[in-house]
Amino acid sequence: MFKLISVESLSKTYVSKKEKITAVDNISFTVDQGEIFGFLGPSGAGKTTTQRILTTLLPISSGTAYIAGYNVLTEAKKVRANIGYVSQLGGADPNATVRENLELTGKLYGLSNDVTVQRMEQLSKLLDFHELLPRFVRTLSGGQKRRVEIAQGILHEPKVLFLDEPTTGLDPQNRANLWQHIKKLRDNGMTIFLTTHYLEEADALCDRLTIIDHGNIIAEGTPTELKKKISSEVVSMEMKHLQDSEKMKLFIKQLELDKVTEANMKFSIYTDIGEELIMDIINFTKEHQIELANLSLSMPSLNDVFLTLTGKELRDGGKEEEQ
């Protein structure tokens, strides 16, 4: 399958008076044509920096990057002609109508009026905002505005669409609705590079993903592949009293379990014998009069993947730090 994006040994460093900061550290990955590729990580991990490099907004310190066969550093103009970019902040003018915003976008891309009108009709129906064309953007909901901004990003029919935190600030209903529209774009042949810190979003949308933390890629694969790597089940429990946490640590050590994380009286145990382990824990707590606030058995999530790889949960946040 054709690799629409190819990144090899990419690094980005910033030099201040006091120190050298490496925002992206020697990363490599590829993105196939027609897939949703997730770039997952906490705020400050290097997601936005990488995306800005790929969209020609930041220079490369070292390494190479190609989009649609064009070198990001030496063929920036051709790269820009083949990409669409929807930033976290968006770009629609709130004091213009939806139609006026799309007409202006068409002019900026050098499209004829006829082509702009034709694509506006197609995209407004595909993304379900046709009835909103006469309305001012300032009157739209967050989800409606986001769909208009995505239409602006693909009006010129790019080969790759970059979406930076597309659902930040949306309520759960609008977020789920936007997920369906993003999938629809993929089903229509669009290649999508998605940066997000929402684990459930990456799980729901991405065909493949890369997890980045502190500028380094720490895992890559399909969501299913990544979850299978850690275990088939997760036993989660939370203690009611701090002194009981020490007893539970000793108990878990006696069981010789390898994949265990613990923080703030909460334990996550990754295992292939979840039901058996649950019974052992229940018997132990009864015998030693330990009170549990919570005990559950579930399939692993991407948060469990991140927790296992880093020893901490994904650091939540809205806008990414300048890294």
N, C-alpha and C positions, 0 to 999 in steps of 0.2 A: 504493500500500500504506500502511496506517495506521502512523504513527510512534508507537510506544509510548514512546519516550524522545526528547525534543527539548531540546537544550542550545544556548543562544545567548549568546556573549560572556561565558562564565563565568570568574570570577576568584576566587581566595582568597589573601588576604594576612595575614600575621602581623606584628605590630609588637612589637619588643623594645626595650629601653632604648637599644641601640646602632644598630639598623638595621631596615628594613622588608624582610621576606622574602616574595617572591611564590612560593607553592607551585604555583598553577595560574594561567596567564596568558592570559586572554581566549580560551578555547577554545570551539569550536562543533562539534556533530556530532548525528546522529540515529540511532536504532536502529529497524529495521523489526520489525513483529510476526512472530513465528515464526522468528527467526534467532538464531544464536550470534554475538554481537558481541564481538570481542576488544579489550581495552584493554591494549596491549603497551608495555613500557618497563622500564628498569632500576630498581633500588631507588632511591628518592628522586626519581623522575621526576614524581610527582604522581598516580599511579594510585590509591593508597588514599585520598588526600585527595578526589579526584573522586568515588570510590565512596561515601565517607562523606557527602558533600554530597547525592548522589542518594538515599541511604537515610535522609536527614533527621537524620543524626548530627552534622553540622557546618553552621553557617550560611553563607550565600553572602555574599561581600564585594561582588560586583557581577555583573550578568548575570541570566539566567533559566534555569530548568530545569523541564521538565514530564514527568511520568510518568503514562501512561494518561489524559492530559488534565488532570491535576491539578498545580497549582503546588507545587513542592517547598517553597518558603518559606512560602506563605500557607495551603496546604492539606495540611500535613504528615500529619495523621491519616488522610486519605483516601489519601495516597500510601502510607503504611505498610500500609494494608489491601490494597493491590494489589501489594506486593512481598514476596519472600522473600530472606533474606540469610544466607549461610553464610560466616562469617569464616574467615580463615586458621587461627585457633586452634581453631575448632569450638565446639560448645556442648553436646555430649552429656555427661550426668553419668556418669562412669566407674563409680560405685558403685550405679547402677540398671541394670535390664535394658533391653534395646532397647524392649520393649513399654512399660515404665514411662516411658521417655523420651518416646515418641511420645504416650502418654496425657496426660502433663503438657503437652506442646506443644499438644495439642488443647484442653485446658482454658485455656491462656494465650490461645489464639485465639478462645475462646468457642464452640467447637464442641460439639455434643451428643455423648454417649457413643456413640450409634449411628453418627453420621457419622464420628467419630474411628476407630471400629473398621473401618468400611467402607473408609475411605481408607487406613488402616494396611495392610489386606489388599491393596489395589490396589497401593500403593507398594512394599510388601515383595516382591511378585512382580515388579513392573516393574524394580526395582533389585536383584533377586536376593539378598535377605537374609531371606526368609520363615522359613527354618529357624533364623535367629539370634534371633528375637523373644524367646525365654526366656533368652538368655544375657546376662550382665553385660557392659556396654560395655568394661570394662577387659580383658576376655578376647579382644577382637576384634583383628584385624590392622588396620594403618593404612588399607588400602583398604576393608575392611568398615565401619570406623568412619566413614569419609568418606561412604559411601553412606547410612548411617543419618542423618548430619547433613544431607545433601541432602534426605532425606525429611522431616526436621523443618522444613526451610526451605520446602517446598512443600505441607505438609499442608493448609494453608488454601486451596490452589489459587490462588496469586497469578498475576498477569499477567506479571510479570517476576521472574526469579531472578537474584540477584547472587551470583556465586561469586568469592571473593577467594583467588587462588593455590591452587586446589583440590587440586593434586597435589604441593605442596611436602612433602618428606620421604618420599614414596612411592618404592619401587623401580620399575624400568622396567616390570616385569610388571603390578604393581598400577596404575601410571600409565596404561598402555595399556588396561587393563580398565575403569578409571574413564572414560576417553575414550569408550568404547563406550556406557556408561550415560548420559553427558551427551548424546551424539548421539541416544540413544533418547528422552530427554526432549524434545529439539528436534523429533524426528519426531512426537511426540505433541502438538505445538502450543505448547510452552513457549518463551518468549523468554528468552534467557540473556545476561547481561552478565558477561563473563569477564575478570578481570584476571590477568595472568600475566607473568613474566619469562622463561618458557621458550619459545624461538622455535619449537621443533618442536611444542609443544603448540598454539600459535596457528595454525601451518600445518595441523595435523591436524584441528583442531576448527572454526575460525572461518569463517563465511560471509563476513564482512567484518571489518576491523579498523582500528584507529587506533594509530599509534605516537606515543608522547609521550616527550619528553625535556626535563628542566629546566623542566617546567611548560608546555611548548609542544607543540602537535601538529605533527609534522614530516612525516607521511605518512598517507594513508588510502585504503582500497580493498579489494578482495579480495586474498588472498595471491598469486594468479596475476597480477593486475594490477600489484601492487607489484613482483614479481620481473621482469616483462616490461619495466618502466620502466627498469631499470638495464642489462640486456643479455640475450642469449639463452644465453650461456655464461660460465663463470668459469674462468680459468687460475690455479691456485694453485701457488706454489713457495716453498720454504724453502731458504736457503743454509746451507752447512756452516761457512763462514768469513766473518768480518765484512768482510775486505778485498774479498771477492767481491761483497758487496752494493753497494759503490760502483760496481763495473764494471757490474753489472746495472742500476743506476739510469741510468747513461749510455746503455746499450743501449736501455732502454725509452723514454728521452727521444728518442733518434734515430728510433724507430718512430712518434713523435708520437701515442701512445695517451693518450686523455683520462681514462678511468675506471680509475685505478690507486690502490690503497692499499698502504702499506708500513709495517711495524712489526716490530721485533725480528727482522730478517733474513727476514721473511715478506712475500711479495708476492701481492696479489690483483688480477688484471687482468680487467676486464669487457669482453667483446668479442663480435662476431658471427662471427669467423673463428678460432675456438678451435684447430682442428686445424692450420691453417696457422701460427698463432702458436707452437704447441707445437714444430713442426719448426724454426722460426726460433730458438727458445730452445735447443733441443738442439744445433743447429749452432754457435750462439754459445758455448755452454759448452765444447764440444769444442775449438773454435778457440782459446779463451782459458784452457783448463785450469781451468775452474770446476767445483767439486763441489757438486751439489745434494743436499740431504737429502730433498727431496720435490718432485715435479712431477705435477700432476693436472689433469684437465679435467672439469668438472661443470656441472650446471644451477645457476642462482643459488638461494640459500636466503634466508629472511627475515633471517638474520644478515648476508648479503651486502648486503641492502637497508639494514639499519641501519648497516653499515660504510661504505657509500657515502654515506649521508646525513650521518653524524656524523664520519666519519674514525676511528672506533673501534668495537670490538666491544661488544656488549651487556654492560654491567657485571653480572656475575652476583651473586646474593645471595639470601638466604632472605626474611626479613621486610623489608618496606619501611620505609625511614626515615620519620620523621614529617613527610612532605611530601605 
